[in-house]
Each structure stands twice: as C-alpha cells, then as structure tokens.
C-alpha cells in the first residue's frame, strides 16, 4: 500500500504516505500530512500526493525553501496553465526579485512580516539590479505573483494558510 488515511477528529484526517525504505538502514520512510475536511477531501488529497510521488514532484512539507517551491510552482503550475508570455513574466519576477529576497526562507516559516519587509524595501530603494521601480504598481504585481504562488501551495497542502493574505502591498497610501 502506497498510503492510507487516519481519522483524527470530527473533520480532521492524517494522510500517511509510504516513501519506500531507506537504502542504508532498511527502515521504512513515511510522510504524515494533516488536513481539515471530510473523508472525500482526504481521499482526493491522498490521490494528489500519490500522483506527485509518481511524477517526482513531491516535496516534503516543512523542509522546502521558498526558492524550491517557486521553481516547482513555475514548472508544474504556471507554464502548463498560463500563456507563455505571462509565464515568462512570472518567472522573471521570481528569478530577479522574489528568490533573492525570500528564497532562503523555509516555506512553512514564511511570515507576513517577511513579505511586508520585502515590499517596503522595494518601495524605498526604487532601483535594484539596474531595474527601477517607477511606482507601487510594480510592487502590487510582485504581490499578485507571490500571492498566487502561495495560494497554490495552500491548495497543495504545503502550507496551512497564505501569509500574503495578511500583507498590504499599498504602502504609504500609494
């Protein structure tokens, strides 16, 4: 069996994925993922996680950095679902701005304060990497890309809530 579901409470379940055995020790490896919802939701999530295991896109929650997640998001979500030009624009924002500023943070440890500081720094500096931010509109676009990426991470069960929900990209009334 590649995985199973354990009922924890009224509307909470734990999905246990079997990841195989550790070659060096022979010990069984498992990944436990908690979730809220009904049993049908848990079964659907189990199916999604098993598909990720099959395709090699599964990432252990808690150890994934923002950089690692954004690269996976671009590959598995952005390029298949958006126009090539839009996807290239998203990739540019991720590569040039988001990864250098937030990429080293563990995805589960990304907090609204990190994001708010990033927006504030962008608005204060006006010019970074030979590219000038001419208005808060650019920061709002960065917010839209990051918010979308983190919304998908929430749907995929990598984080429990979207930290960008608690951030205002419209600083200083702009």
Number of C-alpha atoms within 10 A of each C-alpha: 5 12 16 14 18 14 14 12 9 9 12 15 21 19 21 17 20 17 14 12 12 10 8 6 7 9 10 11 11 15 13 15 19 16 16 15 11 13 15 9 13 24 15 11 19 21 13 14 21 18 13 13 16 10 9 9 14 14 15 11 16 12 14 18 19 23 21 17 19 25 16 16 19 18 15 12 15 21 17 11 12 12 10 12 10 13 18 15 12 21 21 12 17 23 16 13 17 21 18 11 18 18 19 14 18 18 23 18 15 20 16 16 13 17 22 19 13 19 22 18 12 18 20 10 10 13 12 11 7 6 9 12 16 11 11 20 13 17 20 16 14 19 23 15 18 21 17 16 23 25 19 16 20 15 13 13 16 20 19 15 15 21 22 23 12 13 19 14 24 15 14 8 6 8
